[in-house]
């Protein structure tokens, strides 16, 4: 009778333990994890008089095959001491322990009638200190998820048999389920937090609606765009929040029409008014979300604020309209050409010049339209230039447009979605070249007239010398040596007359425009001889500095002589003007020449500097424009520097101006040396 009473009491006690373990509530917000659950669910077993030691471990890594999780004892061992015993045992016997065997077999490992003589010293130490007589190592598995092994020590040599084994099985099942529930709860919480973070951080309005159209959720982006918080709009009808007041009736009707189409998704665009009165345009995508539990259907709205994009689109359309207006209004031919040489677009002026319809030009090769075609196998230089994708300006004959043109090529970043295109502008030079030639001839005649007085004076002086010396020779009875000296002077003065006359004739005589090797120093000397008389009268000193071994330049000497004489004339005017204003500094003209290299080619650079009035900084970029002059009315045509600039360019040179008002003006002329001046024609 006594034994039956004890068994009943033990059964009741273990039922209470099992009930307390089952009713234990895990705080899923805790960060203590599985160790916390194992400790809270397992330690109540120590209240049973037979269970003396409990510990748990889990599968580790290659270095530590098994890792301890917790340990507790019903004796006077502290938690730290208990954990140290288990840790020592697992470290010294990483592969020879009941935990490893239980994990390998996937089922409990039971050992009854245990004595201290086990042969495993650390485990033997646990047995002695806990008075263990039997133990069981049971895998913690729930829903195919493994959480480790729980090992329970008993003071009863036959502690895990019959109903007691069933009791432990229930305990293990409950603890395994608790671990699974905790892991699942944490995973769901992480997923919920992750989804909430995505919703809040996504750069789009994300709004969920009830079947009645009331707002259920309002993400962070929706709050930023509308200015309303989620609390303020929750439960409100979505139309009252997301659509501008005057558009609500119309938008509601359109929305209802979309719903009646029975599609799974809807797309629409609305204008909303923020709480601050700002208007925004939002493009919406709606997706129906069924709630199977309650049998209802809700709607999730995904919105993109397209206000800036629509403004940009309007600006793009306006810019395109302006471009079309400008492109069509151009009086010179204009073409948009791909880098492959295919014409993408032309303005009306191109069609007129080519005497073709626009549709007969677009899509054709640029060489076919502008040059009238090419010989078989020939390479079009214009197409080669387009491949360089660089800005270019050059003169060329365009037979397809019936004339000579100044061609400007400007690469475009993009045209009609394509890169590599270029804008070609062709300015008709046929009439302009005639005007230029006439202006050049007029300038030459004006220069001849200006030089006539000085030349006449220069010729008159040596003629008088010849007459005087001849008279002396006639009237004198001097010795033979003296006679020879006078004759030498007569010859010298005669040669001087011949030289001046030749220079004047060279300047005024029309020549063929073919370049030739020229000694630049001799060219300068010839020009100086033509102006020397005027410079001497005006008190202007000319200084020259140049090496004696300068290479010859390749140019049209008549054209460069015209440039130099024009510069000397302008310098003389500026020096006299400066003195007329009261500045009595000596009037100087300095001519320097030296060799230089530009873009890997050899040039002779002429620097002609006068210390005259100088040029204002604001107008220095305009002085080479045709008909622009700094001289007073009636004293200049405004063509001199413009023509000089064109002539230097025609000789493949560079023409630049440097000046400081009241101090100096320097004209820089770079002319190619022999071998550097060959022309390259495009056409």
C-alpha positions in Angstrom: 0.0 0.0 0.0 2.9 2.3 0.9 4.5 1.8 -2.5 1.3 2.5 -4.4 0.9 5.7 -2.5 4.4 6.8 -3.4 3.8 6.0 -7.1 0.6 8.0 -7.1 2.3 10.9 -5.4 5.2 10.7 -7.9 2.8 10.6 -10.8 0.9 13.6 -9.5 4.2 15.5 -8.9 5.3 14.9 -12.4 2.0 15.8 -13.9 2.3 19.1 -12.0 5.8 19.5 -13.4 4.7 18.8 -16.9 1.7 21.2 -16.6 4.0 24.0 -15.3 6.4 23.4 -18.2 3.6 23.5 -20.7 2.0 26.6 -19.2 5.3 28.5 -19.1 5.0 31.6 -21.3 8.1 32.5 -23.3 8.7 36.3 -23.7 9.3 36.3 -27.4 10.6 39.9 -27.3 13.5 38.7 -25.2 16.9 38.6 -26.9 18.2 35.7 -24.6 17.3 33.1 -27.2 17.4 29.3 -26.9 19.5 29.3 -23.7 16.8 31.2 -21.9 14.1 28.8 -23.1 16.1 25.7 -22.2 16.9 27.0 -18.8 13.3 28.1 -18.0 11.7 24.9 -19.4 14.3 22.4 -17.9 15.2 23.6 -14.5 11.7 22.8 -13.0 12.8 19.1 -13.4 15.4 19.6 -10.7 12.5 19.9 -8.2 12.0 16.2 -8.7 14.0 14.3 -6.0 15.5 11.9 -8.6 16.8 14.4 -11.2 20.2 15.7 -10.0 21.8 17.3 -13.1 20.6 18.7 -16.4 22.6 20.2 -19.3 22.1 20.9 -23.0 24.5 21.2 -25.9 24.2 21.6 -29.7 26.0 20.7 -32.8 29.1 22.9 -33.3 31.7 23.2 -36.0 34.8 21.3 -37.1 36.9 22.8 -34.3 34.3 22.3 -31.6 31.9 19.5 -32.7 29.6 20.1 -29.7 29.0 23.4 -28.0 27.5 23.6 -24.4 24.3 25.7 -24.0 23.5 25.6 -20.3 23.9 23.4 -17.2 22.2 23.3 -13.8 22.4 21.0 -10.7 20.1 20.2 -7.8 23.1 19.8 -5.4 25.3 22.6 -4.0 27.0 23.2 -7.4 26.6 26.7 -8.7 25.5 27.4 -12.3 29.0 28.5 -13.2 30.5 25.3 -11.7 28.0 23.1 -13.5 28.7 24.8 -16.8 32.4 24.4 -16.3 32.1 20.6 -15.7 30.2 20.2 -19.0 32.5 22.4 -20.9 35.6 20.5 -19.7 34.0 17.2 -20.6 33.0 18.3 -24.1 36.5 19.8 -24.8 38.4 16.7 -23.7 36.0 14.3 -25.4 34.7 16.1 -28.5 33.6 13.0 -30.3 33.2 10.4 -27.5 30.2 11.6 -25.6 26.4 10.9 -25.5 25.5 14.1 -27.2 27.4 13.2 -30.4 25.9 9.7 -30.4 22.3 11.1 -29.9 22.8 13.6 -32.8 24.2 10.9 -35.1 21.4 8.4 -34.4 18.7 11.0 -34.1 17.2 9.3 -31.1 17.8 9.1 -27.3 20.9 7.5 -25.7 19.9 5.9 -22.4 22.4 4.6 -19.8 21.2 3.0 -16.5 23.2 1.7 -13.6 26.0 4.1 -14.0 29.1 3.8 -11.7 32.0 6.3 -11.4 34.3 3.8 -13.2 33.4 5.0 -16.7 36.9 5.5 -18.1 36.1 9.1 -19.1 37.6 11.1 -16.4 35.7 14.5 -16.9 32.4 12.7 -17.2 33.4 10.5 -14.2 33.9 13.8 -12.4 30.3 14.9 -13.2 29.0 11.5 -12.0 30.8 11.8 -8.7 29.8 15.4 -7.9 26.1 14.9 -8.9 25.6 11.4 -7.6 24.4 10.3 -11.0 23.3 6.6 -11.4 21.6 6.9 -14.8 21.2 9.5 -17.6 19.5 10.0 -20.9 20.6 12.3 -23.8 17.6 13.2 -25.9 17.7 15.1 -29.3 15.6 18.3 -29.3 13.8 18.1 -32.7 10.6 19.7 -33.8 9.2 19.9 -37.3 12.5 18.6 -38.7 14.4 21.5 -37.0 17.3 20.4 -34.7 18.0 22.5 -31.6 20.5 20.3 -29.8 20.5 17.6 -27.1 19.1 17.7 -23.6 20.9 15.4 -21.1 19.1 14.5 -17.8 20.9 12.8 -14.9 19.0 10.7 -12.3 20.0 9.4 -8.9 17.9 6.3 -9.7 19.9 3.4 -11.3 16.8 2.5 -13.3 15.5 6.1 -13.6 14.3 6.1 -17.2 11.9 3.3 -17.6 8.2 2.8 -18.1 6.0 5.8 -17.3 9.1 7.9 -16.4 10.4 7.5 -19.9 7.0 8.7 -21.2 7.2 11.7 -18.9 10.6 12.7 -20.2 9.4 12.2 -23.8 6.6 14.7 -23.1 9.1 17.1 -21.5 11.4 16.9 -24.5 8.5 17.3 -27.0 7.3 20.4 -25.1 10.8 22.0 -24.9 11.4 21.2 -28.6 8.1 22.8 -29.6 8.9 25.8 -27.5 12.2 26.2 -29.3 10.5 25.9 -32.6 7.7 28.3 -31.7 10.3 30.8 -30.5 12.4 30.5 -33.6 9.3 30.8 -35.8 8.1 33.9 -33.9 11.5 35.5 -34.3 11.6 34.7 -38.0 8.1 36.1 -38.5 9.0 39.2 -36.5 12.2 39.7 -38.6 10.1 39.3 -41.8 7.5 41.7 -40.5 10.1 44.3 -39.5 11.9 43.8 -42.8 8.7 44.2 -44.8 7.8 47.3 -42.7 11.2 48.7 -43.3 10.8 48.1 -47.1 7.4 49.8 -47.0 8.7 52.8 -45.1 11.9 53.2 -47.1 10.6 52.5 -50.6 10.7 55.7 -52.7 7.1 55.4 -53.8 3.7 56.0 -52.2 2.4 52.7 -50.8 -1.2 52.8 -49.5 -3.5 49.9 -48.6 -7.3 50.3 -48.7 -10.2 48.4 -47.3 -12.9 47.1 -49.6 -14.8 50.3 -48.9 -11.9 52.4 -50.0 -10.9 53.6 -46.5 -7.1 54.0 -45.9 -5.6 51.2 -43.8 -1.9 52.1 -44.1 0.1 55.0 -45.3 3.9 54.6 -45.8 6.6 57.2 -45.1 6.9 58.3 -48.7 3.1 58.9 -48.8 3.4 61.0 -45.7 6.3 63.0 -47.2 4.5 63.7 -50.5 1.0 64.6 -49.0 2.2 66.2 -45.8 -0.3 64.1 -43.8 0.7 61.6 -41.1 -0.7 58.1 -41.1 -2.7 58.8 -38.0 -4.4 61.7 -39.7 -5.6 59.8 -42.8 -6.2 56.3 -41.4 -9.9 55.4 -41.9 -10.6 58.3 -44.3 -11.9 57.7 -47.8 -8.9 57.6 -50.1 -10.4 60.0 -52.7 -10.7 62.7 -50.1 -7.0 62.5 -49.3 -5.3 61.6 -52.6 -7.2 63.6 -55.2 -7.5 67.4 -55.6 -11.0 68.7 -54.5 -12.1 69.9 -57.9 -11.1 66.6 -59.6 -12.7 64.2 -57.1 -16.0 63.6 -58.8 -14.4 63.1 -62.2 -11.6 60.9 -60.9 -14.1 58.8 -58.8 -16.1 58.2 -62.0 -13.0 57.2 -63.9 -11.9 54.9 -61.1 -15.2 53.2 -60.9 -15.0 52.5 -64.6 -11.6 50.9 -64.1 -13.0 48.7 -61.3 -15.9 47.5 -63.6 -13.4 46.1 -66.1 -12.8 43.2 -63.7 -9.0 43.3 -64.2 -6.6 42.1 -61.5 -4.7 45.4 -61.7 -5.5 48.9 -62.5 -3.4 51.9 -63.6 -4.4 55.6 -63.5 -3.0 59.0 -62.9 -4.3 61.7 -60.6 -3.4 65.1 -59.3 -3.4 65.5 -55.5 -3.3 68.6 -53.3 -0.9 68.4 -50.3 -1.9 69.8 -47.0 0.3 72.9 -47.9 -1.6 73.6 -51.1 1.0 72.2 -53.5 -0.2 70.3 -56.5 1.5 67.0 -57.4 0.8 64.5 -60.2 1.0 60.8 -59.1 0.9 57.8 -61.4 -0.8 54.9 -59.6 -0.8 51.2 -59.9 -3.5 49.4 -58.0 -3.4 45.7 -57.1 -6.4 43.8 -55.5 -5.4 41.8 -52.4 -8.0 39.2 -51.2 -8.4 38.3 -47.5 -9.3 34.6 -47.7 -10.0 34.4 -43.9 -12.8 37.0 -44.1 -13.7 36.6 -47.8 -13.2 40.3 -48.7 -11.0 42.1 -51.2 -8.9 45.2 -50.5 -6.7 47.3 -52.8 -3.0 48.3 -52.5 -2.0 51.5 -54.3 1.5 51.9 -55.5 2.2 55.5 -56.5 5.1 57.4 -58.2 5.3 61.2 -57.9 5.9 62.1 -61.6 5.5 65.9 -61.1 9.2 66.6 -61.9 9.1 64.2 -64.9 6.1 65.9 -66.3 7.7 69.4 -65.9 10.8 68.0 -67.6 8.8 66.6 -70.4 7.0 69.9 -71.0 10.4 71.7 -71.0 11.7 69.1 -73.4 8.7 69.6 -75.7 9.2 73.4 -75.5 12.9 73.1 -76.2 12.1 70.8 -79.1 9.6 73.2 -80.5 12.1 76.1 -80.2 14.8 73.9 -82.0 12.3 73.1 -84.8 11.5 76.8 -85.2 15.1 77.8 -85.3 16.2 74.9 -87.5 13.4 75.7 -90.0 14.1 79.5 -90.0 17.8 79.2 -90.8 18.5 80.8 -94.2 21.7 78.7 -94.6 21.6 75.0 -95.3 21.6 72.9 -92.1 21.8 69.2 -91.8 21.9 66.6 -88.9 24.1 63.7 -90.0 25.0 60.5 -88.2 28.6 59.5 -87.7 28.2 57.0 -90.5 27.4 59.9 -92.8 23.6 59.3 -93.1 21.4 62.4 -93.2 18.9 62.4 -90.3 17.2 65.7 -90.8 17.5 68.9 -93.0 16.0 72.4 -92.9 14.1 73.9 -95.8 17.1 75.9 -96.9 19.0 72.7 -97.6 16.2 71.4 -99.8 16.1 74.7 -101.7 19.9 74.7 -102.3 20.0 71.0 -103.3 16.9 71.5 -105.5 15.4 68.3 -104.0 12.4 67.5 -101.8 13.1 66.9 -98.1 12.0 63.2 -98.3 14.5 62.7 -101.1 17.4 63.9 -98.9 16.7 62.4 -95.4 18.2 58.9 -95.2 20.7 59.4 -98.0 24.5 59.7 -97.7 25.9 63.1 -97.0 28.4 62.7 -99.8 25.7 61.9 -102.3 23.7 65.0 -101.4 26.5 67.6 -100.8 29.1 66.4 -103.3 26.8 64.9 -105.9 28.3 61.4 -105.4 31.8 60.0 -105.5 34.0 58.0 -107.8 34.0 54.2 -107.2 36.3 53.3 -104.3 36.9 56.9 -103.3 36.8 58.0 -99.7 34.8 61.1 -98.8 36.9 63.5 -96.6 33.7 64.9 -95.1 32.7 61.4 -93.9 36.1 60.9 -92.4 35.8 64.2 -90.5 32.4 63.1 -89.1 34.1 60.0 -87.5 36.5 62.3 -85.6 33.5 63.7 -83.6 35.3 67.1 -83.3 34.3 70.7 -84.0 35.6 71.8 -87.5 35.3 74.9 -89.6 36.6 74.9 -93.2 35.9 76.2 -96.7 34.8 73.7 -99.4 33.0 73.4 -102.7 29.7 71.6 -102.4 28.6 70.6 -105.9 25.3 69.2 -104.7 24.4 72.7 -103.3 25.9 74.5 -106.4 28.5 76.7 -104.7 31.4 77.3 -102.3 30.5 77.1 -98.7 32.0 77.7 -95.2 31.2 74.4 -93.5 30.8 74.2 -89.7 30.6 70.8 -88.1 29.4 70.7 -84.4 29.0 67.2 -82.7 25.7 66.7 -80.9 25.4 64.8 -77.6 22.3 63.0 -78.7 19.7 63.3 -81.5 16.5 61.3 -81.7 18.0 58.9 -79.1 21.2 58.3 -81.0 24.7 59.4 -80.1 27.4 60.3 -82.6 25.3 62.7 -84.7 26.6 66.1 -85.8 25.0 69.4 -87.0 26.4 70.7 -90.3 25.9 74.4 -91.2 26.9 75.5 -94.7 27.2 79.3 -95.3 27.3 80.2 -99.0 30.6 81.9 -99.8 30.0 82.4 -103.6 28.8 86.0 -103.3 30.9 86.6 -100.2 34.1 85.6 -102.1 33.3 88.1 -104.8 32.8 90.8 -102.3 36.0 89.8 -100.5 38.0 90.0 -103.8 36.5 93.4 -104.6 37.3 94.7 -101.1 40.8 93.3 -101.3 41.4 95.1 -104.6 39.9 98.3 -103.3 42.2 98.1 -100.2 45.2 97.6 -102.5 44.3 100.6 -104.6 43.8 102.7 -101.5 47.2 101.6 -100.2 48.8 102.4 -103.6 47.4 105.9 -103.4 48.6 106.4 -99.9 52.1 105.3 -100.9 52.3 107.3 -104.1 53.4 110.5 -102.5 56.2 108.8 -100.5 57.3 106.8 -103.6 57.5 109.9 -105.7 59.6 111.7 -103.0 61.8 108.6 -102.7 62.4 108.5 -106.5 62.9 112.3 -106.7 65.7 112.4 -104.2 68.0 109.9 -106.0 67.2 111.5 -109.3 68.4 114.8 -108.0 71.5 113.1 -106.6 72.2 111.7 -110.1 71.8 115.0 -111.7 74.0 116.8 -109.2 76.7 114.3 -109.2 76.7 114.2 -113.0 77.0 118.0 -113.1 79.9 117.9 -110.7 81.6 115.3 -112.8 81.1 117.4 -115.9 82.4 120.6 -114.4 85.2 119.2 -112.3 88.8 118.4 -113.3 89.2 116.0 -110.4 91.6 113.0 -110.3 90.5 109.6 -111.7 89.9 108.1 -108.2 87.4 110.8 -107.4 85.7 110.3 -110.7 85.3 106.6 -109.8 83.7 107.4 -106.5 81.1 109.7 -108.1 80.3 107.1 -110.7 79.8 104.5 -107.9 77.4 106.8 -106.2 75.5 107.3 -109.5 75.2 103.5 -109.8 74.1 103.1 -106.2 71.4 105.7 -106.5 70.2 104.2 -109.8 69.9 100.7 -108.2 67.9 102.3 -105.4 65.5 103.8 -107.9 65.2 100.4 -109.6 64.5 98.6 -106.2 61.8 101.1 -105.2 60.1 100.8 -108.5 60.2 97.0 -108.5 58.6 96.9 -105.0 55.9 99.2 -106.1 55.2 97.2 -109.2 55.3 93.9 -107.3 52.7 95.2 -104.9 50.3 96.5 -107.5 50.7 93.7 -110.1 48.1 90.9 -109.9 49.7 87.5 -109.5 48.4 83.9 -109.5 47.4 82.8 -106.0 50.0 80.0 -105.8 52.3 79.8 -102.7 56.0 79.9 -103.1 59.1 79.8 -100.9 59.7 83.3 -99.5 62.5 84.9 -97.4 60.4 86.6 -94.8 63.2 89.1 -93.8 63.5 90.3 -97.4 59.7 90.6 -97.6 59.7 92.8 -94.4 62.6 94.9 -95.8 60.8 95.5 -99.1 57.7 96.6 -97.2 59.7 98.9 -94.9 61.2 100.6 -98.0 57.7 101.5 -99.2 56.7 103.2 -95.9 60.1 104.5 -94.8 59.5 108.0 -96.1 56.2 108.4 -94.2 57.7 107.0 -91.0 60.7 109.3 -91.3 58.5 112.3 -91.7 56.4 111.3 -88.7 59.5 110.5 -86.5 58.7 106.8 -86.2 61.7 104.5 -85.5 61.6 100.9 -86.8 63.6 98.3 -84.9 64.1 94.7 -86.2 65.2 91.7 -84.3 65.6 88.3 -86.0 68.1 85.5 -86.5 70.1 85.5 -89.7 69.3 81.8 -90.5 65.5 81.8 -90.5 64.0 79.2 -92.8 61.9 80.3 -95.7 58.1 80.4 -95.4 55.6 79.1 -97.9 53.1 81.7 -98.9 51.7 84.1 -101.5 54.2 87.0 -101.1 51.8 89.6 -102.6 49.1 88.7 -100.0 51.5 88.7 -97.0 53.0 92.0 -98.3 49.5 93.4 -98.3 49.0 92.2 -94.6 52.3 93.8 -93.5 51.6 97.2 -95.2 48.2 97.3 -93.6 49.7 96.6 -90.2 52.3 99.3 -90.7 49.6 101.8 -91.8 47.5 101.0 -88.7 50.6 101.3 -86.4 51.5 104.7 -87.9 48.0 106.0 -87.3 48.0 104.7 -83.7 51.4 106.3 -82.9 50.4 109.7 -84.4 47.1 109.6 -82.5 48.9 108.9 -79.2 51.2 111.8 -79.8 48.3 114.1 -80.8 46.8 113.4 -77.3 49.9 114.8 -75.6 51.9 111.7 -75.0 55.5 112.6 -76.1 57.1 109.2 -75.7 59.3 108.2 -78.7 57.3 106.5 -81.4 58.5 103.0 -81.9 57.7 100.0 -84.1 59.4 96.8 -83.2 59.5 93.8 -85.6 60.6 90.4 -84.2 60.8 87.1 -86.0 61.7 83.7 -84.7 61.0 80.0 -85.4 58.3 78.2 -83.4 56.3 74.9 -83.4 52.5 74.7 -83.3 50.7 71.3 -83.1 54.0 69.6 -84.2 54.5 71.8 -87.2 57.2 74.4 -87.9 56.2 78.1 -88.3 57.9 81.5 -88.4 56.2 83.9 -86.0 56.2 87.6 -86.7 55.5 89.9 -83.8 54.9 93.6 -84.9 54.5 95.9 -81.8 53.8 99.6 -81.7 53.6 101.7 -78.5 50.6 103.6 -79.8 47.1 104.1 -78.3 46.3 100.4 -77.8 42.9 98.8 -78.1 40.2 98.6 -75.4 39.7 95.2 -73.9 36.0 95.2 -74.6 36.3 95.6 -78.4 39.5 93.6 -79.1 37.5 90.6 -80.2 35.6 92.7 -82.7 38.5 94.6 -84.5 38.7 91.9 -87.1 35.0 92.0 -88.0 34.3 93.5 -91.4 33.5 97.2 -91.4 34.4 97.6 -87.7 36.9 100.5 -87.2 38.4 102.4 -84.2 39.4 105.3 -86.5 37.3 108.4 -86.7 34.7 108.7 -89.4 36.1 109.0 -92.9 39.6 107.7 -91.9 39.1 104.0 -92.2 36.9 101.5 -94.0 37.0 98.8 -91.2 38.2 96.2 -93.7 42.0 96.2 -93.2 42.3 93.8 -90.3 39.4 91.6 -91.5 41.1 91.2 -94.9 44.5 90.7 -93.3 43.1 88.0 -91.1 41.5 86.2 -94.1 44.7 86.5 -96.1 46.8 84.9 -93.3 44.3 82.1 -93.0 44.4 81.6 -96.8 48.1 81.1 -96.4 47.5 78.5 -93.6 48.7 80.8 -90.9 47.5 82.2 -87.6 46.6 85.9 -87.0 46.2 87.2 -83.4 46.1 90.5 -81.6 47.4 91.4 -78.1 46.9 94.9 -76.8 46.7 97.1 -73.7 44.9 100.4 -73.9 47.4 103.3 -73.8 50.5 101.1 -73.9 50.9 98.9 -76.9 49.4 96.7 -79.7 51.1 93.5 -81.0 50.0 91.7 -84.2 51.2 88.1 -84.1 51.4 86.3 -87.5 52.4 82.6 -87.7 53.3 81.4 -91.2 54.2 77.8 -92.1 57.8 77.1 -93.2 58.5 75.1 -96.4 56.9 71.6 -96.1 54.2 72.7 -93.6 51.9 74.7 -95.8 50.2 72.2 -98.1 46.5 72.7 -98.4 43.9 70.1 -97.5 40.7 70.3 -99.5 37.4 68.9 -98.4 35.0 67.8 -101.1 
